Amino acid sequence: MGIKEATVHRFKKICSQRGISYNELANISGVSPSTVYSMLDSNRHDISLITVKKLVDGLDMRLDEFFSSEEFYELDQEIF
């Protein structure tokens, strides 16, 4: 799994656990719903770190807390 897929999986997991819709995630994070849905799109290859930070802030988490999850422990190499 690559970093983009792991990040999306982590956001989906947290939203599911907290009962938060993707629109709610956007609203509490101060980003547009289209930004969140764009991140979830498998055709998009990159996610802005600033967007990740805003979404993590909206979830009232720290970045280290967000990334301290099994999704990120054994990522595929991004250099091809």
Distance bins in CASP14 RR format, pairs under 12 A and 6 or more apart:
PFRMAT RR
TARGET T0000
AUTHOR 0000-0000-0000
RMODE 2
METHOD distances of the structure
MODEL  1
1 7 0 0 0 0 1 0 0 0 0 0 0
1 8 0 0 0 0 1 0 0 0 0 0 0
1 9 1 0 0 1 0 0 0 0 0 0 0
1 10 0 0 0 0 0 1 0 0 0 0 0
1 69 0 0 0 0 0 1 0 0 0 0 0
1 70 0 0 0 0 0 1 0 0 0 0 0
1 71 1 0 0 1 0 0 0 0 0 0 0
1 72 0 0 0 0 1 0 0 0 0 0 0
1 73 0 0 0 0 0 1 0 0 0 0 0
1 74 0 0 0 0 1 0 0 0 0 0 0
1 75 1 0 0 1 0 0 0 0 0 0 0
1 76 1 0 0 1 0 0 0 0 0 0 0
1 77 0 0 0 0 0 1 0 0 0 0 0
1 78 0 0 0 0 0 1 0 0 0 0 0
2 8 0 0 0 0 1 0 0 0 0 0 0
2 9 0 0 0 0 1 0 0 0 0 0 0
2 10 0 0 0 0 0 1 0 0 0 0 0
2 42 0 0 0 0 0 1 0 0 0 0 0
2 45 0 0 0 0 0 1 0 0 0 0 0
2 46 0 0 0 0 0 1 0 0 0 0 0
2 47 0 0 0 0 0 1 0 0 0 0 0
2 71 0 0 0 0 1 0 0 0 0 0 0
2 72 0 0 0 0 1 0 0 0 0 0 0
2 74 0 0 0 0 0 1 0 0 0 0 0
2 75 1 0 1 0 0 0 0 0 0 0 0
2 76 1 0 1 0 0 0 0 0 0 0 0
2 77 0 0 0 0 1 0 0 0 0 0 0
2 78 1 0 0 1 0 0 0 0 0 0 0
2 79 0 0 0 0 0 1 0 0 0 0 0
2 80 0 0 0 0 0 1 0 0 0 0 0
3 9 0 0 0 0 0 1 0 0 0 0 0
3 10 0 0 0 0 0 1 0 0 0 0 0
3 45 0 0 0 0 0 1 0 0 0 0 0
3 46 0 0 0 0 1 0 0 0 0 0 0
3 47 0 0 0 0 1 0 0 0 0 0 0
3 49 0 0 0 0 0 1 0 0 0 0 0
3 52 0 0 0 0 0 1 0 0 0 0 0
3 67 0 0 0 0 1 0 0 0 0 0 0
3 71 0 0 0 0 1 0 0 0 0 0 0
3 72 1 0 0 1 0 0 0 0 0 0 0
3 74 0 0 0 0 0 1 0 0 0 0 0
3 75 1 0 1 0 0 0 0 0 0 0 0
3 76 0 0 0 0 1 0 0 0 0 0 0
3 77 0 0 0 0 0 1 0 0 0 0 0
3 78 1 0 0 1 0 0 0 0 0 0 0
3 79 0 0 0 0 0 1 0 0 0 0 0
4 10 0 0 0 0 0 1 0 0 0 0 0
4 11 0 0 0 0 0 1 0 0 0 0 0
4 38 0 0 0 0 0 1 0 0 0 0 0
4 39 0 0 0 0 1 0 0 0 0 0 0
4 40 0 0 0 0 0 1 0 0 0 0 0
4 41 0 0 0 0 0 1 0 0 0 0 0
4 42 0 0 0 0 1 0 0 0 0 0 0
4 43 0 0 0 0 0 1 0 0 0 0 0
4 44 1 0 0 1 0 0 0 0 0 0 0
4 45 1 0 0 1 0 0 0 0 0 0 0
4 46 1 0 0 1 0 0 0 0 0 0 0
4 47 1 0 1 0 0 0 0 0 0 0 0
4 48 0 0 0 0 0 1 0 0 0 0 0
4 49 0 0 0 0 0 1 0 0 0 0 0
4 51 0 0 0 0 0 1 0 0 0 0 0
4 52 0 0 0 0 0 1 0 0 0 0 0
4 71 0 0 0 0 0 1 0 0 0 0 0
4 72 0 0 0 0 0 1 0 0 0 0 0
4 75 0 0 0 0 1 0 0 0 0 0 0
4 76 0 0 0 0 0 1 0 0 0 0 0
4 78 0 0 0 0 1 0 0 0 0 0 0
5 11 0 0 0 0 0 1 0 0 0 0 0
5 12 0 0 0 0 0 1 0 0 0 0 0
5 39 0 0 0 0 0 1 0 0 0 0 0
5 40 0 0 0 0 0 1 0 0 0 0 0
5 41 0 0 0 0 0 1 0 0 0 0 0
5 42 0 0 0 0 1 0 0 0 0 0 0
5 44 0 0 0 0 0 1 0 0 0 0 0
5 45 0 0 0 0 0 1 0 0 0 0 0
5 46 0 0 0 0 0 1 0 0 0 0 0
5 47 0 0 0 0 0 1 0 0 0 0 0
5 71 0 0 0 0 1 0 0 0 0 0 0
5 72 0 0 0 0 0 1 0 0 0 0 0
5 75 0 0 0 0 1 0 0 0 0 0 0
5 76 0 0 0 0 1 0 0 0 0 0 0
5 78 0 0 0 0 0 1 0 0 0 0 0
6 12 0 0 0 0 0 1 0 0 0 0 0
6 13 0 0 0 0 0 1 0 0 0 0 0
6 47 0 0 0 0 0 1 0 0 0 0 0
6 52 0 0 0 0 0 1 0 0 0 0 0
6 66 0 0 0 0 0 1 0 0 0 0 0
6 67 0 0 0 0 1 0 0 0 0 0 0
6 69 0 0 0 0 1 0 0 0 0 0 0
6 70 0 0 0 0 1 0 0 0 0 0 0
6 71 1 0 1 0 0 0 0 0 0 0 0
6 72 1 0 1 0 0 0 0 0 0 0 0
6 73 0 0 0 0 1 0 0 0 0 0 0
6 74 0 0 0 0 1 0 0 0 0 0 0
6 75 1 0 0 1 0 0 0 0 0 0 0
6 76 0 0 0 0 1 0 0 0 0 0 0
6 78 0 0 0 0 0 1 0 0 0 0 0
7 13 0 0 0 0 0 1 0 0 0 0 0
7 14 0 0 0 0 0 1 0 0 0 0 0
7 39 1 0 0 1 0 0 0 0 0 0 0
7 40 0 0 0 0 0 1 0 0 0 0 0
7 44 0 0 0 0 0 1 0 0 0 0 0
7 45 0 0 0 0 0 1 0 0 0 0 0
7 46 0 0 0 0 0 1 0 0 0 0 0
7 47 1 0 1 0 0 0 0 0 0 0 0
7 48 0 0 0 0 0 1 0 0 0 0 0
7 49 0 0 0 0 1 0 0 0 0 0 0
7 51 0 0 0 0 1 0 0 0 0 0 0
7 52 1 0 0 1 0 0 0 0 0 0 0
7 53 0 0 0 0 0 1 0 0 0 0 0
7 55 0 0 0 0 1 0 0 0 0 0 0
7 56 0 0 0 0 0 1 0 0 0 0 0
7 63 0 0 0 0 0 1 0 0 0 0 0
7 66 0 0 0 0 1 0 0 0 0 0 0
7 67 0 0 0 0 1 0 0 0 0 0 0
7 69 0 0 0 0 0 1 0 0 0 0 0
7 71 1 0 0 1 0 0 0 0 0 0 0
7 72 0 0 0 0 1 0 0 0 0 0 0
7 75 0 0 0 0 0 1 0 0 0 0 0
8 14 0 0 0 0 0 1 0 0 0 0 0
8 15 0 0 0 0 0 1 0 0 0 0 0
8 22 0 0 0 0 0 1 0 0 0 0 0
8 25 0 0 0 0 0 1 0 0 0 0 0
8 36 0 0 0 0 0 1 0 0 0 0 0
8 37 0 0 0 0 0 1 0 0 0 0 0
8 38 0 0 0 0 0 1 0 0 0 0 0
8 39 1 0 0 1 0 0 0 0 0 0 0
8 40 1 0 1 0 0 0 0 0 0 0 0
8 41 0 0 0 0 1 0 0 0 0 0 0
8 42 0 0 0 0 1 0 0 0 0 0 0
8 44 0 0 0 0 1 0 0 0 0 0 0
8 45 0 0 0 0 0 1 0 0 0 0 0
8 46 0 0 0 0 0 1 0 0 0 0 0
8 47 1 0 0 1 0 0 0 0 0 0 0
8 51 0 0 0 0 0 1 0 0 0 0 0
8 52 0 0 0 0 0 1 0 0 0 0 0
8 55 0 0 0 0 0 1 0 0 0 0 0
8 71 0 0 0 0 1 0 0 0 0 0 0
9 15 0 0 0 0 0 1 0 0 0 0 0
9 16 0 0 0 0 0 1 0 0 0 0 0
9 39 0 0 0 0 0 1 0 0 0 0 0
9 40 0 0 0 0 0 1 0 0 0 0 0
9 42 0 0 0 0 0 1 0 0 0 0 0
9 66 0 0 0 0 0 1 0 0 0 0 0
9 69 0 0 0 0 1 0 0 0 0 0 0
9 70 0 0 0 0 1 0 0 0 0 0 0
9 71 1 0 1 0 0 0 0 0 0 0 0
9 72 0 0 0 0 1 0 0 0 0 0 0
9 75 0 0 0 0 0 1 0 0 0 0 0
10 16 0 0 0 0 0 1 0 0 0 0 0
10 17 0 0 0 0 0 1 0 0 0 0 0
10 39 0 0 0 0 0 1 0 0 0 0 0
10 40 0 0 0 0 0 1 0 0 0 0 0
10 47 0 0 0 0 0 1 0 0 0 0 0
10 52 0 0 0 0 1 0 0 0 0 0 0
10 55 0 0 0 0 1 0 0 0 0 0 0
10 56 0 0 0 0 1 0 0 0 0 0 0
10 59 0 0 0 0 0 1 0 0 0 0 0
10 61 0 0 0 0 0 1 0 0 0 0 0
10 63 0 0 0 0 0 1 0 0 0 0 0
10 65 0 0 0 0 0 1 0 0 0 0 0
10 66 1 0 0 1 0 0 0 0 0 0 0
10 67 0 0 0 0 1 0 0 0 0 0 0
10 68 0 0 0 0 0 1 0 0 0 0 0
10 69 1 0 1 0 0 0 0 0 0 0 0
10 70 0 0 0 0 1 0 0 0 0 0 0
10 71 1 0 1 0 0 0 0 0 0 0 0
10 72 1 0 0 1 0 0 0 0 0 0 0
10 73 0 0 0 0 0 1 0 0 0 0 0
10 75 0 0 0 0 0 1 0 0 0 0 0
11 17 0 0 0 0 0 1 0 0 0 0 0
11 18 0 0 0 0 0 1 0 0 0 0 0
11 20 0 0 0 0 1 0 0 0 0 0 0
11 21 0 0 0 0 0 1 0 0 0 0 0
11 22 0 0 0 0 1 0 0 0 0 0 0
11 25 1 0 0 1 0 0 0 0 0 0 0
11 26 0 0 0 0 0 1 0 0 0 0 0
11 29 0 0 0 0 0 1 0 0 0 0 0
11 31 0 0 0 0 0 1 0 0 0 0 0
11 35 0 0 0 0 0 1 0 0 0 0 0
11 36 0 0 0 0 1 0 0 0 0 0 0
11 37 0 0 0 0 0 1 0 0 0 0 0
11 39 1 0 0 1 0 0 0 0 0 0 0
11 40 1 0 0 1 0 0 0 0 0 0 0
11 47 0 0 0 0 1 0 0 0 0 0 0
11 51 0 0 0 0 0 1 0 0 0 0 0
11 52 0 0 0 0 1 0 0 0 0 0 0
11 54 0 0 0 0 0 1 0 0 0 0 0
11 55 1 0 0 1 0 0 0 0 0 0 0
11 56 0 0 0 0 1 0 0 0 0 0 0
11 58 0 0 0 0 0 1 0 0 0 0 0
11 59 0 0 0 0 1 0 0 0 0 0 0
11 61 0 0 0 0 0 1 0 0 0 0 0
11 66 0 0 0 0 1 0 0 0 0 0 0
11 67 0 0 0 0 0 1 0 0 0 0 0
11 69 0 0 0 0 0 1 0 0 0 0 0
11 71 0 0 0 0 0 1 0 0 0 0 0
12 18 0 0 0 0 0 1 0 0 0 0 0
12 19 0 0 0 0 0 1 0 0 0 0 0
12 20 0 0 0 0 0 1 0 0 0 0 0
12 21 0 0 0 0 0 1 0 0 0 0 0
12 22 0 0 0 0 1 0 0 0 0 0 0
12 25 0 0 0 0 1 0 0 0 0 0 0
12 36 0 0 0 0 0 1 0 0 0 0 0
12 39 0 0 0 0 0 1 0 0 0 0 0
12 40 1 0 0 1 0 0 0 0 0 0 0
12 55 0 0 0 0 0 1 0 0 0 0 0
12 69 0 0 0 0 0 1 0 0 0 0 0
12 71 0 0 0 0 0 1 0 0 0 0 0
13 19 0 0 0 0 0 1 0 0 0 0 0
13 20 0 0 0 0 0 1 0 0 0 0 0
13 59 0 0 0 0 0 1 0 0 0 0 0
13 66 0 0 0 0 0 1 0 0 0 0 0
13 69 1 0 0 1 0 0 0 0 0 0 0
13 70 0 0 0 0 1 0 0 0 0 0 0
13 71 1 0 0 1 0 0 0 0 0 0 0
14 20 1 0 0 1 0 0 0 0 0 0 0
14 22 0 0 0 0 0 1 0 0 0 0 0
14 24 0 0 0 0 0 1 0 0 0 0 0
14 25 0 0 0 0 1 0 0 0 0 0 0
14 28 0 0 0 0 0 1 0 0 0 0 0
14 29 0 0 0 0 0 1 0 0 0 0 0
14 55 0 0 0 0 1 0 0 0 0 0 0
14 56 0 0 0 0 1 0 0 0 0 0 0
14 58 0 0 0 0 0 1 0 0 0 0 0
14 59 1 0 0 1 0 0 0 0 0 0 0
14 60 0 0 0 0 0 1 0 0 0 0 0
14 61 1 0 0 1 0 0 0 0 0 0 0
14 65 0 0 0 0 0 1 0 0 0 0 0
14 66 1 0 0 1 0 0 0 0 0 0 0
14 69 0 0 0 0 1 0 0 0 0 0 0
14 71 0 0 0 0 0 1 0 0 0 0 0
15 21 1 0 0 1 0 0 0 0 0 0 0
15 22 1 0 0 1 0 0 0 0 0 0 0
15 23 0 0 0 0 0 1 0 0 0 0 0
15 24 1 0 0 1 0 0 0 0 0 0 0
15 25 1 0 1 0 0 0 0 0 0 0 0
15 26 0 0 0 0 0 1 0 0 0 0 0
15 28 0 0 0 0 0 1 0 0 0 0 0
15 29 0 0 0 0 0 1 0 0 0 0 0
15 36 0 0 0 0 1 0 0 0 0 0 0
15 39 0 0 0 0 0 1 0 0 0 0 0
15 40 0 0 0 0 0 1 0 0 0 0 0
15 55 0 0 0 0 1 0 0 0 0 0 0
15 58 0 0 0 0 0 1 0 0 0 0 0
15 59 0 0 0 0 1 0 0 0 0 0 0
16 22 0 0 0 0 0 1 0 0 0 0 0
16 25 0 0 0 0 0 1 0 0 0 0 0
17 59 0 0 0 0 0 1 0 0 0 0 0
17 61 0 0 0 0 0 1 0 0 0 0 0
17 69 0 0 0 0 0 1 0 0 0 0 0
18 24 0 0 0 0 1 0 0 0 0 0 0
18 25 0 0 0 0 1 0 0 0 0 0 0
18 28 0 0 0 0 0 1 0 0 0 0 0
18 58 0 0 0 0 0 1 0 0 0 0 0
18 59 1 0 0 1 0 0 0 0 0 0 0
18 60 0 0 0 0 0 1 0 0 0 0 0
18 61 0 0 0 0 0 1 0 0 0 0 0
19 25 0 0 0 0 0 1 0 0 0 0 0
19 59 0 0 0 0 0 1 0 0 0 0 0
20 26 0 0 0 0 1 0 0 0 0 0 0
20 27 0 0 0 0 1 0 0 0 0 0 0
20 28 1 0 0 1 0 0 0 0 0 0 0
20 29 0 0 0 0 0 1 0 0 0 0 0
20 36 0 0 0 0 0 1 0 0 0 0 0
20 55 0 0 0 0 0 1 0 0 0 0 0
20 58 0 0 0 0 1 0 0 0 0 0 0
20 59 0 0 0 0 1 0 0 0 0 0 0
20 60 0 0 0 0 0 1 0 0 0 0 0
21 27 0 0 0 0 1 0 0 0 0 0 0
21 28 0 0 0 0 0 1 0 0 0 0 0
21 33 0 0 0 0 1 0 0 0 0 0 0
21 36 0 0 0 0 1 0 0 0 0 0 0
21 37 0 0 0 0 0 1 0 0 0 0 0
22 28 0 0 0 0 0 1 0 0 0 0 0
22 29 0 0 0 0 0 1 0 0 0 0 0
22 31 0 0 0 0 0 1 0 0 0 0 0
22 32 0 0 0 0 0 1 0 0 0 0 0
22 33 1 0 0 1 0 0 0 0 0 0 0
22 34 0 0 0 0 0 1 0 0 0 0 0
22 35 0 0 0 0 0 1 0 0 0 0 0
22 36 1 0 1 0 0 0 0 0 0 0 0
22 37 1 0 0 1 0 0 0 0 0 0 0
22 38 0 0 0 0 0 1 0 0 0 0 0
22 39 0 0 0 0 1 0 0 0 0 0 0
22 40 1 0 0 1 0 0 0 0 0 0 0
22 41 0 0 0 0 0 1 0 0 0 0 0
22 55 0 0 0 0 0 1 0 0 0 0 0
23 29 0 0 0 0 0 1 0 0 0 0 0
23 30 0 0 0 0 0 1 0 0 0 0 0
23 31 0 0 0 0 0 1 0 0 0 0 0
23 32 0 0 0 0 1 0 0 0 0 0 0
23 33 1 0 1 0 0 0 0 0 0 0 0
23 34 0 0 0 0 0 1 0 0 0 0 0
23 35 0 0 0 0 0 1 0 0 0 0 0
23 36 1 0 0 1 0 0 0 0 0 0 0
23 37 0 0 0 0 1 0 0 0 0 0 0
23 40 0 0 0 0 0 1 0 0 0 0 0
24 30 0 0 0 0 0 1 0 0 0 0 0
24 31 0 0 0 0 0 1 0 0 0 0 0
24 33 0 0 0 0 1 0 0 0 0 0 0
24 36 0 0 0 0 1 0 0 0 0 0 0
24 55 0 0 0 0 0 1 0 0 0 0 0
24 58 0 0 0 0 1 0 0 0 0 0 0
24 59 0 0 0 0 0 1 0 0 0 0 0
25 31 0 0 0 0 1 0 0 0 0 0 0
25 32 0 0 0 0 0 1 0 0 0 0 0
25 33 0 0 0 0 1 0 0 0 0 0 0
25 35 0 0 0 0 1 0 0 0 0 0 0
25 36 1 0 1 0 0 0 0 0 0 0 0
25 37 0 0 0 0 0 1 0 0 0 0 0
25 39 0 0 0 0 1 0 0 0 0 0 0
25 40 0 0 0 0 0 1 0 0 0 0 0
25 51 0 0 0 0 0 1 0 0 0 0 0
25 52 0 0 0 0 0 1 0 0 0 0 0
25 54 0 0 0 0 0 1 0 0 0 0 0
25 55 1 0 0 1 0 0 0 0 0 0 0
25 56 0 0 0 0 0 1 0 0 0 0 0
25 57 0 0 0 0 0 1 0 0 0 0 0
25 58 1 0 0 1 0 0 0 0 0 0 0
25 59 1 0 0 1 0 0 0 0 0 0 0
25 60 0 0 0 0 0 1 0 0 0 0 0
25 61 0 0 0 0 0 1 0 0 0 0 0
26 32 1 0 0 1 0 0 0 0 0 0 0
26 33 1 0 1 0 0 0 0 0 0 0 0
26 34 0 0 0 0 1 0 0 0 0 0 0
26 35 1 0 0 1 0 0 0 0 0 0 0
26 36 1 0 1 0 0 0 0 0 0 0 0
26 37 0 0 0 0 1 0 0 0 0 0 0
26 38 0 0 0 0 0 1 0 0 0 0 0
26 39 0 0 0 0 1 0 0 0 0 0 0
26 40 0 0 0 0 0 1 0 0 0 0 0
26 51 0 0 0 0 0 1 0 0 0 0 0
26 54 0 0 0 0 1 0 0 0 0 0 0
26 55 0 0 0 0 1 0 0 0 0 0 0
26 58 0 0 0 0 1 0 0 0 0 0 0
26 59 0 0 0 0 0 1 0 0 0 0 0
27 33 1 0 0 1 0 0 0 0 0 0 0
27 35 0 0 0 0 0 1 0 0 0 0 0
27 36 0 0 0 0 1 0 0 0 0 0 0
27 54 0 0 0 0 0 1 0 0 0 0 0
27 55 0 0 0 0 0 1 0 0 0 0 0
27 58 0 0 0 0 1 0 0 0 0 0 0
28 36 0 0 0 0 0 1 0 0 0 0 0
28 54 0 0 0 0 1 0 0 0 0 0 0
28 55 0 0 0 0 1 0 0 0 0 0 0
28 56 0 0 0 0 0 1 0 0 0 0 0
28 57 0 0 0 0 1 0 0 0 0 0 0
28 58 1 0 1 0 0 0 0 0 0 0 0
28 59 1 0 0 1 0 0 0 0 0 0 0
28 60 0 0 0 0 1 0 0 0 0 0 0
28 61 0 0 0 0 0 1 0 0 0 0 0
29 35 0 0 0 0 1 0 0 0 0 0 0
29 36 1 0 0 1 0 0 0 0 0 0 0
29 39 0 0 0 0 0 1 0 0 0 0 0
29 50 0 0 0 0 0 1 0 0 0 0 0
29 51 0 0 0 0 1 0 0 0 0 0 0
29 52 0 0 0 0 1 0 0 0 0 0 0
29 53 0 0 0 0 1 0 0 0 0 0 0
29 54 1 0 1 0 0 0 0 0 0 0 0
29 55 1 0 1 0 0 0 0 0 0 0 0
29 56 0 0 0 0 1 0 0 0 0 0 0
29 57 1 0 0 1 0 0 0 0 0 0 0
29 58 1 0 1 0 0 0 0 0 0 0 0
29 59 1 0 0 1 0 0 0 0 0 0 0
29 60 0 0 0 0 0 1 0 0 0 0 0
29 61 0 0 0 0 0 1 0 0 0 0 0
30 36 0 0 0 0 0 1 0 0 0 0 0
30 50 0 0 0 0 0 1 0 0 0 0 0
30 51 0 0 0 0 0 1 0 0 0 0 0
30 53 0 0 0 0 0 1 0 0 0 0 0
30 54 1 0 0 1 0 0 0 0 0 0 0
30 55 0 0 0 0 1 0 0 0 0 0 0
30 57 0 0 0 0 1 0 0 0 0 0 0
30 58 1 0 0 1 0 0 0 0 0 0 0
30 59 0 0 0 0 0 1 0 0 0 0 0
31 37 0 0 0 0 0 1 0 0 0 0 0
31 38 0 0 0 0 1 0 0 0 0 0 0
31 39 0 0 0 0 1 0 0 0 0 0 0
31 47 0 0 0 0 0 1 0 0 0 0 0
31 48 0 0 0 0 1 0 0 0 0 0 0
31 50 0 0 0 0 1 0 0 0 0 0 0
31 51 1 0 0 1 0 0 0 0 0 0 0
31 52 0 0 0 0 0 1 0 0 0 0 0
31 53 0 0 0 0 0 1 0 0 0 0 0
31 54 1 0 1 0 0 0 0 0 0 0 0
31 55 1 0 0 1 0 0 0 0 0 0 0
31 56 0 0 0 0 0 1 0 0 0 0 0
31 57 0 0 0 0 0 1 0 0 0 0 0
31 58 0 0 0 0 1 0 0 0 0 0 0
32 38 0 0 0 0 1 0 0 0 0 0 0
32 39 0 0 0 0 0 1 0 0 0 0 0
32 51 0 0 0 0 0 1 0 0 0 0 0
32 54 0 0 0 0 0 1 0 0 0 0 0
32 55 0 0 0 0 0 1 0 0 0 0 0
33 39 0 0 0 0 0 1 0 0 0 0 0
33 40 0 0 0 0 0 1 0 0 0 0 0
33 55 0 0 0 0 0 1 0 0 0 0 0
34 40 0 0 0 0 0 1 0 0 0 0 0
34 41 0 0 0 0 0 1 0 0 0 0 0
34 44 0 0 0 0 0 1 0 0 0 0 0
34 51 0 0 0 0 0 1 0 0 0 0 0
35 41 0 0 0 0 0 1 0 0 0 0 0
35 44 0 0 0 0 0 1 0 0 0 0 0
35 47 0 0 0 0 1 0 0 0 0 0 0
35 48 0 0 0 0 1 0 0 0 0 0 0
35 50 0 0 0 0 0 1 0 0 0 0 0
35 51 1 0 0 1 0 0 0 0 0 0 0
35 52 0 0 0 0 0 1 0 0 0 0 0
35 54 0 0 0 0 1 0 0 0 0 0 0
35 55 0 0 0 0 1 0 0 0 0 0 0
36 44 0 0 0 0 0 1 0 0 0 0 0
36 47 0 0 0 0 0 1 0 0 0 0 0
36 48 0 0 0 0 0 1 0 0 0 0 0
36 51 0 0 0 0 1 0 0 0 0 0 0
36 52 0 0 0 0 0 1 0 0 0 0 0
36 54 0 0 0 0 0 1 0 0 0 0 0
36 55 1 0 0 1 0 0 0 0 0 0 0
36 58 0 0 0 0 0 1 0 0 0 0 0
36 59 0 0 0 0 0 1 0 0 0 0 0
37 43 0 0 0 0 0 1 0 0 0 0 0
37 44 0 0 0 0 1 0 0 0 0 0 0
37 51 0 0 0 0 0 1 0 0 0 0 0
38 44 1 0 1 0 0 0 0 0 0 0 0
38 45 0 0 0 0 0 1 0 0 0 0 0
38 46 0 0 0 0 0 1 0 0 0 0 0
38 47 0 0 0 0 1 0 0 0 0 0 0
38 48 0 0 0 0 1 0 0 0 0 0 0
38 51 0 0 0 0 1 0 0 0 0 0 0
39 45 0 0 0 0 0 1 0 0 0 0 0
39 46 0 0 0 0 1 0 0 0 0 0 0
39 47 1 0 1 0 0 0 0 0 0 0 0
39 48 0 0 0 0 1 0 0 0 0 0 0
39 49 0 0 0 0 0 1 0 0 0 0 0
39 50 0 0 0 0 0 1 0 0 0 0 0
39 51 1 0 0 1 0 0 0 0 0 0 0
39 52 0 0 0 0 1 0 0 0 0 0 0
39 54 0 0 0 0 0 1 0 0 0 0 0
39 55 0 0 0 0 1 0 0 0 0 0 0
40 47 0 0 0 0 1 0 0 0 0 0 0
40 51 0 0 0 0 0 1 0 0 0 0 0
40 55 0 0 0 0 0 1 0 0 0 0 0
41 47 0 0 0 0 0 1 0 0 0 0 0
44 51 0 0 0 0 0 1 0 0 0 0 0
45 78 0 0 0 0 0 1 0 0 0 0 0
46 52 0 0 0 0 0 1 0 0 0 0 0
46 78 0 0 0 0 0 1 0 0 0 0 0
47 53 0 0 0 0 0 1 0 0 0 0 0
47 54 0 0 0 0 0 1 0 0 0 0 0
47 55 0 0 0 0 1 0 0 0 0 0 0
47 56 0 0 0 0 0 1 0 0 0 0 0
48 54 0 0 0 0 1 0 0 0 0 0 0
48 55 0 0 0 0 0 1 0 0 0 0 0
49 55 0 0 0 0 0 1 0 0 0 0 0
49 56 0 0 0 0 0 1 0 0 0 0 0
49 63 0 0 0 0 1 0 0 0 0 0 0
49 66 0 0 0 0 0 1 0 0 0 0 0
49 67 0 0 0 0 0 1 0 0 0 0 0
50 56 0 0 0 0 0 1 0 0 0 0 0
50 57 0 0 0 0 0 1 0 0 0 0 0
50 63 0 0 0 0 0 1 0 0 0 0 0
51 57 0 0 0 0 0 1 0 0 0 0 0
51 58 0 0 0 0 0 1 0 0 0 0 0
52 58 0 0 0 0 0 1 0 0 0 0 0
52 59 0 0 0 0 0 1 0 0 0 0 0
52 61 0 0 0 0 0 1 0 0 0 0 0
52 63 1 0 0 1 0 0 0 0 0 0 0
52 66 1 0 0 1 0 0 0 0 0 0 0
52 67 0 0 0 0 1 0 0 0 0 0 0
53 59 0 0 0 0 0 1 0 0 0 0 0
53 61 0 0 0 0 0 1 0 0 0 0 0
53 62 0 0 0 0 0 1 0 0 0 0 0
53 63 1 0 0 1 0 0 0 0 0 0 0
53 64 0 0 0 0 0 1 0 0 0 0 0
53 66 0 0 0 0 1 0 0 0 0 0 0
53 67 0 0 0 0 0 1 0 0 0 0 0
54 61 0 0 0 0 0 1 0 0 0 0 0
54 63 0 0 0 0 0 1 0 0 0 0 0
54 66 0 0 0 0 0 1 0 0 0 0 0
55 61 0 0 0 0 1 0 0 0 0 0 0
55 63 0 0 0 0 0 1 0 0 0 0 0
55 66 0 0 0 0 1 0 0 0 0 0 0
56 62 1 0 0 1 0 0 0 0 0 0 0
56 63 1 0 1 0 0 0 0 0 0 0 0
56 64 0 0 0 0 1 0 0 0 0 0 0
56 65 0 0 0 0 1 0 0 0 0 0 0
56 66 1 0 1 0 0 0 0 0 0 0 0
56 67 0 0 0 0 1 0 0 0 0 0 0
56 68 0 0 0 0 0 1 0 0 0 0 0
56 69 0 0 0 0 0 1 0 0 0 0 0
57 63 0 0 0 0 1 0 0 0 0 0 0
57 65 0 0 0 0 0 1 0 0 0 0 0
57 66 0 0 0 0 1 0 0 0 0 0 0
58 66 0 0 0 0 0 1 0 0 0 0 0
59 65 0 0 0 0 1 0 0 0 0 0 0
59 66 1 0 0 1 0 0 0 0 0 0 0
60 66 0 0 0 0 0 1 0 0 0 0 0
61 67 0 0 0 0 1 0 0 0 0 0 0
61 68 0 0 0 0 1 0 0 0 0 0 0
61 69 0 0 0 0 0 1 0 0 0 0 0
62 68 0 0 0 0 1 0 0 0 0 0 0
63 69 0 0 0 0 0 1 0 0 0 0 0
63 72 0 0 0 0 0 1 0 0 0 0 0
64 72 0 0 0 0 0 1 0 0 0 0 0
65 72 0 0 0 0 0 1 0 0 0 0 0
66 72 0 0 0 0 1 0 0 0 0 0 0
67 73 0 0 0 0 1 0 0 0 0 0 0
67 75 0 0 0 0 0 1 0 0 0 0 0
69 75 0 0 0 0 0 1 0 0 0 0 0
END
